Amino acid sequence: MHGTYSVTMGDRGRLVIPAELRGKAGLVEGTPVVLIDTPGGVVLVSREQLKSLVRADLAGIDLVGELLADRRHRADAEDAA
């Protein structure tokens, strides 16, 4: 279940993440987190969550195949010139 948690920016830009949310997210002292600036606002995720998001976005994409096709296209264009 998703929740909304209100926090207040403290001195030196510090935020306290509520204990309940830390527990749900598996955030413990020393957990690396990443702040992502999006058009919809700032998103905080753990580094592991970010890795999972990136992997999910890249699932099914053949990056090597796309790179090779691009290289072949450029080579063909150079040969035609």
N, C-alpha and C positions, 0 to 999 in steps of 0.2 A: 504494500500500500504506500502511495506517495503522500507526503505531508508537506506542510508549509511551516517553516520555522523562522521567527523573527529574531534577528540579532542586531546589535548596535556596534558600529565601528568604534574601537577603542583607541587608546593612545598609540601612536606610531603605526597606525593602520592595522592593528590587530583585531581579529575576529575570534570569538569563542564559538565553536560548533557544539550545539547541545549534545549532552551525553547520549540521549536516545538515538539521535541521528548518527553519531559516531559509531554506536553499536551496530545499527542497521547497515551502515556502509563499511564496517570493518576497519575503521580508522583508529589506529592506536598511535601513541607517541612515536615519532620517527617515520611515520608513513609518508612517502613523497606524494604530494598532490600537485595538480596542474590547474591553473586558472585559464579558462578559454574565453576570450572576448568575442561574443557573437552579436549579430544584429538584434537578437532578442534579449540580450543581457549577458551577464557574466555567469559561467558555469564552472563549478568546482568538481573535479573528478580525481580519483587516485590514478597514479601512473599505470597501474594494472588495468583499471577500468578504461583508460584511454587506449591502451594497447588493444583491448578487446573491441572497442569501438572502431579503431582503424582496421583491424583484421576483418571485422564484419563488413565494413565499407569496401574492402578490397577483395572479398570473397568472390570467386568466379571471374575475376579479371585476370587476363593473361598479360601481365606487364612486359614480360620478355618478348612475347609474340608481337605486342604492339610496338615495342622498340625496334624489333627486327623489321617489321613491315614499314615503319617510318624510315629506317635506314635504307631499305630497298627502294622506296619511293624517291628518296633524295638522290640515291645513286642513279636511278633511271633518269631523273630530271637532269642530272649533271651530264650523263651520257648523251642525252638528246640535245644538249646545248652545243 
